[in-house]
């Protein structure tokens, strides 16, 4: 990535690297980071007084791994991009639901950042219009996917269900 990942105060990357869509570039981690992601989520959940109730691997779709962390009566889905070291928090989805409703949870975000090298993106960052993001480093395959799926936001590009 030419510029670093988004920063806490709403900054967006100056340029997204190839692989941001989840197409055409594979993770450098053997299982796309699933094993380390699962461990990170369990550590973060324990630090915040919660637990992990489920963990699902990315496949052909979605472009991210998902773990659900429950603390008290609140459940938050932790989404881990399979190529980039980025995480988003969202409402847990029902089976077959392809909509991602991003949420902020400062306590969980801080715990995730503390126990990993992953960047937790805020709702404001994820809702950044793609018109404000440099997409020139994406591959031709990724540009074809963008033209087909037409995401409008950074979150829609990074955390998607494209096949």
DSSP file (Angstrom, degrees, kcal/mol; ACC not computed):
  #  RESIDUE AA STRUCTURE BP1 BP2  ACC     N-H-->O    O-->H-N    N-H-->O    O-->H-N    TCO  KAPPA ALPHA  PHI   PSI    X-CA   Y-CA   Z-CA
    1    1 A X              0   0    0      0, 0.0    15,-0.1     0, 0.0     4,-0.1   0.000 360.0 360.0 360.0 128.8    0.0    0.0    0.0
    2    2 A X        +     0   0    0     13,-0.4     2,-0.3     2,-0.1    14,-0.1   0.954 360.0  27.1 -62.4 -50.8    1.5    3.3   -1.0
    3    3 A X  S    S-     0   0    0     12,-0.4    12,-0.1     1,-0.1     3,-0.1  -0.745 103.3 -94.6-104.1 160.0    0.0    5.1    2.0
    4    4 A X        -     0   0    0     -2,-0.3    10,-0.3     1,-0.1    11,-0.2  -0.104  52.6 -79.2 -66.2 171.1   -0.8    3.3    5.2
    5    5 A X  S    S-     0   0    0      1,-0.2    -1,-0.1     8,-0.1     6,-0.1  -0.140  72.4 -61.0 -64.0 169.1   -4.2    1.9    6.0
    6    6 A X        -     0   0    0    113,-0.1     2,-0.2    -3,-0.1     6,-0.2  -0.118  57.1-131.4 -53.1 148.6   -7.0    4.2    7.2
    7    7 A X    >   -     0   0    0      4,-0.3     3,-1.2    -3,-0.1     4,-0.2  -0.571  25.3 -99.1-100.3 166.6   -6.3    6.0   10.4
    8    8 A X  T 3  S+     0   0    0      1,-0.3   117,-0.1    -2,-0.2    -2,-0.1   0.751 113.1  63.2 -56.5 -30.2   -8.6    6.4   13.4
    9    9 A X  T 3  S-     0   0    0      1,-0.1    -1,-0.3   115,-0.0    -3,-0.0   0.067 126.5 -83.0 -94.4  27.5   -9.8    9.9   12.6
   10   10 A X  S <  S+     0   0    0     -3,-1.2    -2,-0.1     1,-0.3    -1,-0.1   0.429  78.6 148.3  95.0  -1.5  -11.5    9.1    9.3
   11   11 A X        -     0   0    0     -4,-0.2    -4,-0.3    -6,-0.1     2,-0.3  -0.360  32.7-151.7 -63.5 147.6   -8.5    9.2    7.0
   12   12 A X        -     0   0    0     -6,-0.2    -8,-0.1   120,-0.1   114,-0.0  -0.829  30.5 -82.8-116.5 160.0   -8.7    6.8    4.1
   13   13 A X        -     0   0    0     -2,-0.3   121,-0.5     1,-0.2     3,-0.2  -0.315  28.3-138.1 -60.8 143.2   -5.9    5.2    2.2
   14   14 A X  S    S+     0   0    0    -10,-0.3   120,-0.5     1,-0.3     2,-0.3   0.832  92.7  10.0 -67.4 -30.9   -4.3    7.4   -0.4
   15   15 A X  B    S-a  134   0A   0    -11,-0.2   -12,-0.4   -12,-0.1   -13,-0.4  -0.932  74.6-135.5-153.4 122.8   -4.2    4.3   -2.7
   16   16 A X        -     0   0    0    118,-2.5   121,-0.5    -2,-0.3     2,-0.1  -0.600  29.6-127.6 -76.7 138.8   -5.7    0.8   -2.2
   17   17 A X    >   -     0   0    0     -2,-0.3     3,-1.6     1,-0.1   121,-0.1  -0.406  34.7 -80.7 -82.1 162.4   -3.4   -2.0   -3.1
   18   18 A X  T 3  S+     0   0    0    119,-0.3    -1,-0.1     1,-0.2   120,-0.1  -0.339 118.3  41.1 -55.1 140.7   -4.1   -4.9   -5.4
   19   19 A X  T >  S+     0   0    0      4,-0.3     3,-1.2    -3,-0.1    -1,-0.2   0.311  73.5 120.9  99.5  -7.3   -6.2   -7.5   -3.6
   20   20 A X  T <  S+     0   0    0     -3,-1.6    -2,-0.1     1,-0.3    64,-0.1   0.813  77.1  48.9 -60.9 -30.4   -8.4   -5.0   -1.9
   21   21 A X  T 3  S-     0   0    0      2,-0.3    -1,-0.3   138,-0.1   139,-0.2   0.652 115.5-114.8 -81.3 -14.4  -11.5   -6.5   -3.5
   22   22 A X  S <  S+     0   0    0     -3,-1.2     2,-0.4     1,-0.3    -2,-0.1   0.428  81.1 115.1  91.7   0.7  -10.5  -10.0   -2.6
   23   23 A X  S    S+     0   0    0      1,-0.1    -1,-0.3     3,-0.1    -4,-0.3  -0.841  74.6   0.6-106.9 141.0  -10.0  -10.9   -6.3
   24   24 A X  S    S+     0   0    0     -2,-0.4     2,-0.4    -3,-0.1    -1,-0.1   0.206 111.5  77.1  80.6 -17.0   -6.9  -11.8   -8.1
   25   25 A X        -     0   0    0     -6,-0.1     2,-0.3   114,-0.0    -3,-0.0  -0.995  66.6-149.6-130.5 130.9   -4.4  -11.6   -5.1
   26   26 A X        -     0   0    0     -2,-0.4    57,-0.1     1,-0.1    -3,-0.1  -0.650  26.4 -97.0 -99.9 155.9   -4.1  -14.2   -2.5
   27   27 A X        -     0   0    0     -2,-0.3    56,-0.1     1,-0.1     5,-0.1  -0.310  20.5-136.0 -62.8 149.2   -3.2  -13.8    1.2
   28   28 A X  S    S+     0   0    0     55,-0.3     2,-0.3     4,-0.1    -1,-0.1   0.563  84.5  89.7 -82.4  -9.1    0.4  -14.5    2.1
   29   29 A X  S >  S-     0   0    0     53,-0.3     3,-2.0     1,-0.1    -2,-0.1  -0.708  87.9-121.5 -88.8 141.4   -0.9  -16.4    5.1
   30   30 A X  T 3  S+     0   0    0     -2,-0.3    -1,-0.1     1,-0.3    -3,-0.1   0.834 110.0  27.2 -53.2 -41.1   -1.5  -20.2    4.5
   31   31 A X  T >  S-     0   0    0     -3,-0.0     3,-1.3    26,-0.0    -1,-0.3   0.008 122.2 -93.6-111.4  28.0   -5.1  -20.2    5.5
   32   32 A X  T <  S-     0   0    0     -3,-2.0    -2,-0.1     1,-0.2    33,-0.1   0.704  79.4 -63.7  67.7  17.6   -5.8  -16.5    4.6
   33   33 A X  T 3> S+     0   0    0     -6,-0.1     4,-2.7     3,-0.0    -1,-0.2   0.559 101.0 132.5  85.2   8.8   -5.1  -15.7    8.2
   34   34 A X  H <> S+     0   0    0     -3,-1.3     4,-2.8     2,-0.2     5,-0.2   0.925  70.7  48.4 -61.1 -46.6   -8.1  -17.7    9.6
   35   35 A X  H  > S+     0   0    0      1,-0.2     4,-1.9     2,-0.2    -1,-0.2   0.939 116.7  41.5 -61.6 -47.8   -6.1  -19.4   12.3
   36   36 A X  H  > S+     0   0    0      2,-0.2     4,-2.7     1,-0.2    -1,-0.2   0.875 113.7  54.4 -68.8 -35.7   -4.4  -16.2   13.6
   37   37 A X  H  X S+     0   0    0     -4,-2.7     4,-2.6     2,-0.2    -2,-0.2   0.929 107.4  49.9 -61.1 -45.7   -7.7  -14.3   13.2
   38   38 A X  H  X S+     0   0    0     -4,-2.8     4,-2.1     1,-0.2    -1,-0.2   0.921 112.3  47.7 -58.7 -44.7   -9.6  -16.9   15.4
   39   39 A X  H  X S+     0   0    0     -4,-1.9     4,-2.4    -5,-0.2    -2,-0.2   0.925 111.2  50.7 -63.3 -45.3   -6.8  -16.6   18.0
   40   40 A X  H  X S+     0   0    0     -4,-2.7     4,-2.8     1,-0.2     5,-0.2   0.915 110.2  50.1 -58.2 -44.8   -6.9  -12.8   17.9
   41   41 A X  H  X S+     0   0    0     -4,-2.6     4,-2.6     1,-0.2    -1,-0.2   0.894 109.9  49.8 -64.4 -40.1  -10.7  -12.8   18.4
   42   42 A X  H  X S+     0   0    0     -4,-2.1     4,-2.3    -5,-0.2    -1,-0.2   0.922 113.3  46.5 -64.9 -42.6  -10.6  -15.1   21.3
   43   43 A X  H  X S+     0   0    0     -4,-2.4     4,-2.2     2,-0.2    -2,-0.2   0.937 114.9  46.4 -63.3 -46.5   -7.9  -12.9   23.0
   44   44 A X  H  X S+     0   0    0     -4,-2.8     4,-1.2     1,-0.2    -2,-0.2   0.899 111.7  51.6 -64.4 -40.4   -9.9   -9.7   22.3
   45   45 A X  H ><>S+     0   0    0     -4,-2.6     5,-3.6    -5,-0.2     3,-0.5   0.930 110.1  48.6 -62.5 -45.2  -13.1  -11.3   23.5
   46   46 A X  H ><5S+     0   0    0     -4,-2.3     3,-1.4     1,-0.2    -1,-0.2   0.903 108.1  54.8 -61.9 -40.6  -11.5  -12.4   26.8
   47   47 A X  H 3<5S+     0   0    0     -4,-2.2    -1,-0.2     1,-0.3    -2,-0.2   0.765 112.4  44.0 -63.6 -24.7  -10.0   -8.9   27.3
   48   48 A X  T <<5S-     0   0    0     -4,-1.2    -1,-0.3    -3,-0.5    -2,-0.2   0.271 121.8-102.8-105.4  10.5  -13.5   -7.4   27.0
   49   49 A X  T < 5S+     0   0    0     -3,-1.4    23,-0.4     1,-0.2    -3,-0.2   0.773  87.3  99.0  78.4  26.3  -15.3   -9.9   29.2
   50   50 A X      < -     0   0    0     -5,-3.6     2,-0.3    -6,-0.2    -1,-0.2  -0.523  57.8-131.7-128.0-164.9  -16.8  -11.8   26.3
   51   51 A X  E     -B   70   0B   0     19,-2.1    19,-3.0    -2,-0.2     2,-0.6  -0.964  23.2-106.3-149.3 163.9  -16.4  -14.9   24.2
   52   52 A X  E     -B   69   0B   0     -2,-0.3    17,-0.2    17,-0.2     3,-0.1  -0.849  27.3-178.8 -95.7 124.5  -16.4  -16.0   20.6
   53   53 A X  E     +     0   0B   0     15,-2.6     2,-0.3    -2,-0.6    -1,-0.1   0.687  66.1   2.1 -97.5 -20.8  -19.6  -17.9   19.6
   54   54 A X  E     -B   68   0B   0     14,-0.8    14,-2.2     2,-0.0     2,-0.3  -0.987  51.8-164.5-160.3 157.5  -18.7  -18.7   16.0
   55   55 A X  E     -B   67   0B   0     -2,-0.3     2,-0.4    12,-0.2    12,-0.3  -0.952  12.0-172.9-147.7 125.8  -16.0  -18.3   13.4
   56   56 A X  E     -B   66   0B   0     10,-3.5    10,-2.7    -2,-0.3     2,-0.2  -0.968  18.7-129.3-126.3 137.2  -16.5  -18.8    9.7
   57   57 A X        -     0   0    0     -2,-0.4     8,-0.1     8,-0.2     7,-0.1  -0.488  26.5-110.0 -80.1 149.4  -13.9  -18.8    6.9
   58   58 A X        +     0   0    0     -2,-0.2     2,-0.2    22,-0.1     5,-0.1  -0.383  43.7 172.3 -65.4 156.6  -14.1  -16.8    3.8
   59   59 A X        -     0   0    0      3,-1.0     3,-0.2     5,-0.2    -1,-0.1  -0.402  62.7 -42.4-136.9-142.8  -14.8  -18.9    0.7
   60   60 A X  S    S+     0   0    0      1,-0.3     2,-0.3    -2,-0.2    -2,-0.1   0.908 132.1  45.3 -57.7 -39.4  -15.6  -18.0   -2.8
   61   61 A X  S    S+     0   0    0    102,-0.1    -1,-0.3     2,-0.0     2,-0.2  -0.966  94.5  42.3-146.6 140.7  -17.8  -15.5   -1.1
   62   62 A X        -     0   0    0     98,-0.6    -3,-1.0    -2,-0.3    99,-0.2   0.532  67.8-139.4 -79.6 178.2  -17.6  -13.5    1.2
   63   63 A X  S    S+     0   0    0     97,-2.5    19,-1.5    -2,-0.2     2,-0.3   0.146  80.5  55.4 -88.2  18.9  -14.2  -11.8    0.9
   64   64 A X  E    S- C   0  81B   0     17,-0.2    17,-0.2    96,-0.2     2,-0.2  -0.987  78.6-116.6-151.0 153.7  -13.7  -12.0    4.6
   65   65 A X  E     - C   0  80B   0     15,-2.5    15,-2.3    -2,-0.3     2,-0.4  -0.601  33.7-149.9 -83.5 154.6  -13.5  -14.3    7.6
   66   66 A X  E     +BC  56  79B   0    -10,-2.7   -10,-3.5    -2,-0.2     2,-0.4  -0.995  18.9 176.0-132.7 134.0  -16.2  -13.7   10.3
   67   67 A X  E     -BC  55  78B   0     11,-2.0    11,-3.8    -2,-0.4     2,-0.6  -0.991  22.0-141.0-128.9 142.3  -16.2  -14.3   14.1
   68   68 A X  E     -BC  54  77B   0    -14,-2.2   -15,-2.6    -2,-0.4   -14,-0.8  -0.917  14.5-164.5-106.8 122.4  -19.0  -13.3   16.4
   69   69 A X  E     -BC  52  76B   0      7,-3.0     7,-2.7    -2,-0.6     2,-0.5  -0.905   3.7-162.0-106.1 128.3  -18.0  -11.9   19.7
   70   70 A X  E     +BC  51  75B   0    -19,-3.0   -19,-2.1    -2,-0.5     2,-0.4  -0.947  13.1 174.4-115.4 128.4  -20.6  -11.8   22.5
   71   71 A X  E >   - C   0  74B   0      3,-2.7     3,-2.1    -2,-0.5     2,-0.2  -0.967  67.7 -45.5-130.7 113.6  -20.3   -9.6   25.5
   72   72 A X  T 3  S-     0   0    0     -2,-0.4   -23,-0.0   -23,-0.4     0, 0.0  -0.473 124.1 -22.1  63.3-126.4  -23.3   -9.5   27.8
   73   73 A X  T 3  S+     0   0    0     -2,-0.2     2,-0.5    -3,-0.1    -1,-0.3   0.240 119.7  94.8-100.1  13.9  -26.4   -9.1   25.6
   74   74 A X  E <   -C   71   0B   0     -3,-2.1    -3,-2.7     2,-0.0     2,-0.4  -0.913  52.0-168.2-112.5 129.4  -24.4   -7.6   22.7
   75   75 A X  E     -C   70   0B   0     -2,-0.5     2,-0.4    -5,-0.2    17,-0.4  -0.944   5.5-175.4-112.9 134.8  -23.1   -9.6   19.7
   76   76 A X  E     -C   69   0B   0     -7,-2.7    -7,-3.0    -2,-0.4     2,-0.5  -0.997  19.7-136.8-130.4 131.8  -20.7   -8.0   17.2
   77   77 A X  E     -CD  68  90B   0     13,-3.2    13,-2.4    -2,-0.4     2,-0.6  -0.751  14.1-151.3 -86.2 131.3  -19.4   -9.7   14.1
   78   78 A X  E     -CD  67  89B   0    -11,-3.8   -11,-2.0    -2,-0.5     2,-0.5  -0.922  10.8-159.7-103.3 121.1  -15.7   -9.2   13.5
   79   79 A X  E     -CD  66  88B   0      9,-3.3     9,-2.1    -2,-0.6     2,-0.6  -0.901   3.7-164.8-107.4 125.3  -14.8   -9.2    9.8
   80   80 A X  E     -CD  65  87B   0    -15,-2.3   -15,-2.5    -2,-0.5     7,-0.2  -0.936  20.0-130.9-113.9 113.3  -11.2   -9.9    8.7
   81   81 A X  E     -C   64   0B   0      5,-2.3   -17,-0.2    -2,-0.6     5,-0.2  -0.346  15.3-138.5 -57.7 139.9  -10.2   -9.1    5.2
   82   82 A X  S    S+     0   0    0    -19,-1.5   -53,-0.3     1,-0.1    -1,-0.1   0.663  93.8  26.8 -82.2 -14.4   -8.5  -12.1    3.7
   83   83 A X  S    S+     0   0    0    -20,-0.3   -55,-0.3   -64,-0.2     2,-0.2   0.779 116.6  51.5-111.0 -46.6   -5.7  -10.2    1.9
   84   84 A X  S    S-     0   0    0    -65,-0.2     2,-2.2   -64,-0.1    -1,-0.1  -0.636  86.9-112.6 -96.5 152.4   -5.2   -6.9    3.7
   85   85 A X  S    S+     0   0    0     -2,-0.2    34,-2.6    -5,-0.1     2,-0.3  -0.311  75.4 126.5 -79.8  58.1   -4.6   -6.6    7.5
   86   86 A X  E     - e   0 119B   0     -2,-2.2    -5,-2.3    32,-0.2     2,-0.3  -0.901  39.0-169.6-122.4 145.9   -8.0   -4.9    7.9
   87   87 A X  E     -De  80 120B   0     32,-2.7    34,-3.1    -2,-0.3     2,-0.3  -0.973   0.8-169.9-131.9 145.3  -10.9   -5.5   10.2
   88   88 A X  E     -D   79   0B   0     -9,-2.1    -9,-3.3    -2,-0.3     2,-0.4  -0.952  16.4-137.2-128.7 153.6  -14.4   -4.2   10.3
   89   89 A X  E     +D   78   0B   0     32,-0.5    14,-2.3    14,-0.4     2,-0.3  -0.894  32.8 161.5-109.2 142.9  -17.1   -4.6   13.0
   90   90 A X  E     -DF  77 102B   0    -13,-2.4   -13,-3.2    -2,-0.4    12,-0.2  -0.944  45.3 -83.1-150.9 167.5  -20.7   -5.3   12.0
   91   91 A X        -     0   0    0     10,-2.5    10,-0.4    -2,-0.3   -15,-0.1  -0.580  61.3 -97.9 -70.3 140.6  -24.0   -6.6   13.2
   92   92 A X        -     0   0    0    -17,-0.4     2,-0.2    -2,-0.2    -1,-0.1  -0.357  43.4-131.8 -59.9 141.7  -24.1  -10.4   13.0
   93   93 A X        -     0   0    0      4,-0.1     2,-0.2    -3,-0.1     3,-0.1  -0.621   8.4-121.8 -95.5 154.2  -25.8  -11.5    9.8
   94   94 A X    >   -     0   0    0     -2,-0.2     3,-2.3     1,-0.1    -1,-0.0  -0.567  52.5 -73.7 -84.1 158.0  -28.6  -14.1    9.4
   95   95 A X  T 3  S+     0   0    0      1,-0.3    -1,-0.1    -2,-0.2     3,-0.1  -0.272 121.5  12.5 -54.0 131.9  -27.9  -17.1    7.1
   96   96 A X  T 3  S+     0   0    0      1,-0.3     2,-0.5    -3,-0.1    -1,-0.3   0.340  91.1 134.3  83.0  -7.2  -28.0  -16.0    3.4
   97   97 A X    <   -     0   0    0     -3,-2.3    -1,-0.3     1,-0.1    -4,-0.1  -0.656  32.2-176.0 -79.9 123.0  -28.0  -12.3    4.3
   98   98 A X        +     0   0    0     -2,-0.5     2,-0.4    -3,-0.1    -1,-0.1   0.274  50.9 103.5-102.7  10.0  -25.5  -10.5    2.0
   99   99 A X        -     0   0    0     61,-0.1     2,-0.6     2,-0.0    -2,-0.1  -0.776  56.4-155.5 -93.8 136.7  -25.9   -7.0    3.7
  100  100 A X        -     0   0    0     -2,-0.4     2,-0.8    59,-0.1    -8,-0.1  -0.955   4.1-166.2-112.5 120.3  -23.2   -5.8    6.0
  101  101 A X        -     0   0    0     -2,-0.6   -10,-2.5   -10,-0.4     2,-0.0  -0.880  19.1-147.0-105.6 100.5  -24.3   -3.2    8.6
  102  102 A X  B     -F   90   0B   0     -2,-0.8   -12,-0.3   -12,-0.2     2,-0.3  -0.350  18.7-175.2 -69.7 146.7  -21.1   -1.8   10.0
  103  103 A X        -     0   0    0    -14,-2.3   -14,-0.4    -2,-0.0     2,-0.4  -0.934  22.0-126.8-136.0 159.4  -20.9   -0.7   13.7
  104  104 A X        +     0   0    0     -2,-0.3     2,-0.2    18,-0.1    18,-0.1  -0.895  25.0 171.1-104.4 140.2  -18.5    0.9   15.9
  105  105 A X     >  -     0   0    0     -2,-0.4     4,-3.0     1,-0.1     5,-0.2  -0.749  11.5-169.6-147.0  94.0  -17.5   -0.7   19.2
  106  106 A X  H  > S+     0   0    0     -2,-0.2     4,-2.3     1,-0.2     5,-0.2   0.842  84.5  51.8 -58.7 -38.1  -14.6    1.2   20.8
  107  107 A X  H  > S+     0   0    0      2,-0.2     4,-1.9     1,-0.2    -1,-0.2   0.941 115.2  39.9 -66.6 -48.0  -13.9   -1.4   23.5
  108  108 A X  H  > S+     0   0    0      2,-0.2     4,-2.7     1,-0.2     5,-0.2   0.902 114.6  53.7 -68.6 -41.0  -13.7   -4.3   21.1
  109  109 A X  H  X S+     0   0    0     -4,-3.0     4,-2.5     1,-0.2     5,-0.2   0.919 109.5  48.3 -59.5 -44.2  -11.8   -2.3   18.5
  110  110 A X  H  X S+     0   0    0     -4,-2.3     4,-2.2    -5,-0.2    -1,-0.2   0.908 112.2  48.8 -63.6 -42.0   -9.2   -1.3   21.0
  111  111 A X  H  X S+     0   0    0     -4,-1.9     4,-1.8     2,-0.2    -2,-0.2   0.911 111.7  49.0 -65.6 -42.0   -8.8   -4.9   22.2
  112  112 A X  H  X S+     0   0    0     -4,-2.7     4,-0.6     1,-0.2     6,-0.4   0.929 113.3  46.5 -62.5 -45.1   -8.5   -6.2   18.7
  113  113 A X  H >< S+     0   0    0     -4,-2.5     3,-0.6     1,-0.2    -1,-0.2   0.870 111.2  53.5 -64.7 -36.6   -5.8   -3.6   17.8
  114  114 A X  H 3< S+     0   0    0     -4,-2.2    -1,-0.2     1,-0.2    -2,-0.2   0.854 113.8  39.9 -68.1 -35.9   -4.0   -4.3   21.0
  115  115 A X  H 3< S+     0   0    0     -4,-1.8     2,-0.3    -5,-0.1    -1,-0.2   0.384 121.4  32.4 -97.9   4.5   -3.7   -8.1   20.5
  116  116 A X  S << S-     0   0    0     -4,-0.6   -79,-0.0    -3,-0.6   -80,-0.0  -0.900  74.3-116.3-147.9 174.4   -2.9   -8.0   16.7
  117  117 A X  S    S+     0   0    0     -2,-0.3     2,-0.2     2,-0.1    -4,-0.1   0.124  76.7 120.4 -97.8  17.9   -1.3   -6.0   13.9
  118  118 A X        -     0   0    0     -6,-0.4     2,-0.6   -32,-0.1   -32,-0.2  -0.582  62.0-131.7 -87.7 145.8   -4.7   -5.5   12.3
  119  119 A X  E     -e   86   0B   0    -34,-2.6   -32,-2.7    -2,-0.2     2,-0.6  -0.861  15.5-147.4 -96.0 123.0   -6.2   -2.1   11.6
  120  120 A X  E     -e   87   0B   0     -2,-0.6     2,-0.3   -34,-0.2   -32,-0.2  -0.826  16.0-144.7 -92.2 119.5   -9.9   -1.8   12.8
  121  121 A X        -     0   0    0    -34,-3.1   -32,-0.5    -2,-0.6     2,-0.1  -0.613   9.7-131.0 -86.6 142.5  -11.8    0.5   10.5
  122  122 A X     >  -     0   0    0     -2,-0.3     4,-2.5  -115,-0.2     5,-0.2  -0.409  25.1-108.5 -84.6 165.4  -14.5    2.8   11.8
  123  123 A X  H  > S+     0   0    0      1,-0.2     4,-1.9     2,-0.2    32,-0.1   0.905 121.2  55.2 -58.6 -42.2  -18.0    3.1   10.3
  124  124 A X  H  4 S+     0   0    0      1,-0.2    -1,-0.2     2,-0.2     4,-0.1   0.915 109.9  45.6 -59.5 -43.4  -17.0    6.6    9.1
  125  125 A X  H >4 S+     0   0    0      1,-0.2     3,-1.6     2,-0.2    29,-0.3   0.923 112.3  50.7 -64.5 -44.4  -14.0    5.1    7.2
  126  126 A X  H 3< S+     0   0    0     -4,-2.5    29,-3.2     1,-0.3    30,-0.4   0.780 107.5  54.2 -66.4 -27.4  -16.0    2.2    5.8
  127  127 A X  T 3< S+     0   0    0     -4,-1.9    -1,-0.3    -5,-0.2    -2,-0.2   0.341  77.7 129.1 -89.1   6.9  -18.7    4.7    4.5
  128  128 A X    <   -     0   0    0     -3,-1.6    26,-2.3    -5,-0.1    27,-0.2  -0.438  67.4-113.6 -61.4 128.5  -16.1    6.7    2.6
  129  129 A X  B >   -G  153   0C   0     24,-0.2     3,-2.2    -2,-0.2    24,-0.3  -0.387  16.9-126.5 -63.3 141.4  -17.3    7.2   -1.0
  130  130 A X  G >  S+     0   0    0     22,-2.1     3,-1.9     1,-0.3    -1,-0.1   0.729 105.7  75.7 -62.5 -20.0  -15.1    5.4   -3.5
  131  131 A X  G 3  S+     0   0    0     21,-0.3    -1,-0.3     1,-0.3    22,-0.1   0.702  94.3  52.3 -63.2 -17.4  -14.7    8.6   -5.4
  132  132 A X  G <  S+     0   0    0     -3,-2.2     2,-0.4     2,-0.1    -1,-0.3   0.327  98.5  81.2 -97.7   5.9  -12.3    9.7   -2.5
  133  133 A X  S <  S-     0   0    0     -3,-1.9     2,-0.7    -4,-0.1  -119,-0.1  -0.935  78.3-127.4-119.7 135.0  -10.1    6.6   -2.9
  134  134 A X  B     +a   15   0A   0   -120,-0.5  -118,-2.5  -121,-0.5     3,-0.2  -0.705  29.0 173.9 -80.1 115.9   -7.3    5.9   -5.4
  135  135 A X    >   +     0   0    0     -2,-0.7     3,-1.7  -120,-0.2    -1,-0.1   0.246  44.4 109.7-105.1  10.1   -8.1    2.6   -7.1
  136  136 A X  T 3  S+     0   0    0      1,-0.3    -1,-0.2  -118,-0.0  -119,-0.1   0.719  72.2  58.1 -65.5 -22.4   -5.3    2.7   -9.7
  137  137 A X  T 3  S+     0   0    0   -121,-0.5  -119,-0.3    -3,-0.2    -1,-0.3   0.562  82.2 108.1 -84.6  -7.6   -3.3   -0.1   -8.1
  138  138 A X  S <  S-     0   0    0     -3,-1.7  -120,-0.2  -120,-0.1  -121,-0.0  -0.344  76.7-106.1 -67.7 152.8   -6.1   -2.6   -8.3
  139  139 A X     >  -     0   0    0   -116,-0.2     4,-2.3  -122,-0.1     5,-0.2  -0.234  26.5-107.0 -74.3 166.2   -5.8   -5.3  -10.9
  140  140 A X  H  > S+     0   0    0      1,-0.2     4,-2.1     2,-0.2     5,-0.2   0.890 123.1  54.4 -59.1 -39.9   -7.7   -5.5  -14.2
  141  141 A X  H  > S+     0   0    0      1,-0.2     4,-1.9     2,-0.2    -1,-0.2   0.898 108.1  49.1 -61.6 -40.5   -9.7   -8.3  -12.7
  142  142 A X  H  > S+     0   0    0      2,-0.2     4,-2.6     1,-0.2    -2,-0.2   0.901 108.8  51.9 -67.2 -40.2  -10.6   -6.1   -9.8
  143  143 A X  H  X S+     0   0    0     -4,-2.3     4,-2.3     1,-0.2    -1,-0.2   0.877 108.1  52.6 -63.8 -35.8  -11.6   -3.2  -12.0
  144  144 A X  H  X S+     0   0    0     -4,-2.1     4,-1.8     2,-0.2    -1,-0.2   0.903 109.8  48.7 -64.2 -40.6  -13.9   -5.6  -13.9
  145  145 A X  H  X S+     0   0    0     -4,-1.9     4,-3.1     2,-0.2     5,-0.4   0.902 110.0  51.5 -65.4 -41.1  -15.5   -6.6  -10.6
  146  146 A X  H  X S+     0   0    0     -4,-2.6     4,-2.3     1,-0.2    -2,-0.2   0.911 109.3  50.4 -61.3 -42.2  -16.0   -3.0   -9.6
  147  147 A X  H  < S+     0   0    0     -4,-2.3    -1,-0.2     2,-0.2    -2,-0.2   0.858 116.6  41.7 -64.8 -34.9  -17.6   -2.3  -13.0
  148  148 A X  H  < S+     0   0    0     -4,-1.8    -2,-0.2    -5,-0.2    -1,-0.2   0.945 124.9  31.5 -77.1 -50.0  -20.0   -5.2  -12.5
  149  149 A X  H  < S-     0   0    0     -4,-3.1    -3,-0.2    -5,-0.1    -2,-0.2   0.754  86.3-154.7 -85.5 -26.0  -20.9   -4.9   -8.8
  150  150 A X     <  -     0   0    0     -4,-2.3    -3,-0.1    -5,-0.4    -4,-0.1   0.907  12.4-166.6  54.0  54.1  -20.6   -1.0   -8.5
  151  151 A X        -     0   0    0     -5,-0.2    -1,-0.1     1,-0.1   -21,-0.1  -0.400  10.7-159.9 -66.3 149.9  -19.9   -0.6   -4.8
  152  152 A X        +     0   0    0    -23,-0.1   -22,-2.1   -22,-0.1   -21,-0.3   0.626  65.4  45.9-104.9 -17.7  -20.3    2.9   -3.6
  153  153 A X  B  > S-G  129   0C   0    -24,-0.3     4,-1.6   -23,-0.1   -24,-0.2  -0.827  80.8-113.5-128.0 162.9  -18.2    2.9   -0.4
  154  154 A X  H  > S+     0   0    0    -26,-2.3     4,-2.7   -29,-0.3     5,-0.2   0.910 118.8  52.3 -57.2 -44.3  -14.8    1.7    0.8
  155  155 A X  H  > S+     0   0    0    -29,-3.2     4,-2.6     1,-0.2    -1,-0.2   0.884 106.3  53.3 -61.5 -39.3  -16.6   -0.9    3.1
  156  156 A X  H  4 S+     0   0    0    -30,-0.4    -1,-0.2     1,-0.2    -2,-0.2   0.818 113.1  44.3 -65.9 -31.1  -18.6   -2.2    0.1
  157  157 A X  H  < S+     0   0    0     -4,-1.6     3,-0.3    -3,-0.2    -2,-0.2   0.923 119.4  39.8 -76.5 -47.3  -15.4   -2.8   -1.8
  158  158 A X  H  < S+     0   0    0     -4,-2.7     2,-0.7     1,-0.2    -2,-0.2   0.889 121.0  39.4 -73.0 -40.7  -13.4   -4.3    1.0
  159  159 A X  S  < S+     0   0    0     -4,-2.6    -1,-0.2    -5,-0.2     2,-0.2  -0.817  87.0 144.4-117.7  90.2  -16.0   -6.5    2.6
  160  160 A X        -     0   0    0     -2,-0.7   -97,-2.5    -3,-0.3   -98,-0.6  -0.737  53.8-141.1-130.2 170.6  -18.1   -8.0   -0.2
  161  161 A X        +     0   0    0     -2,-0.2     2,-0.1   -99,-0.2  -100,-0.0  -0.090  50.3 145.7-118.5  29.4  -20.0  -11.1   -1.3
  162  162 A X              0   0    0   -141,-0.2  -100,-0.1     1,-0.1    -2,-0.1  -0.379 360.0 360.0 -71.1 147.1  -19.0  -11.0   -5.0
  163  163 A X              0   0    0   -102,-0.1    -1,-0.1    -2,-0.1  -102,-0.1   0.369 360.0 360.0-127.7 360.0  -18.5  -14.3   -6.8
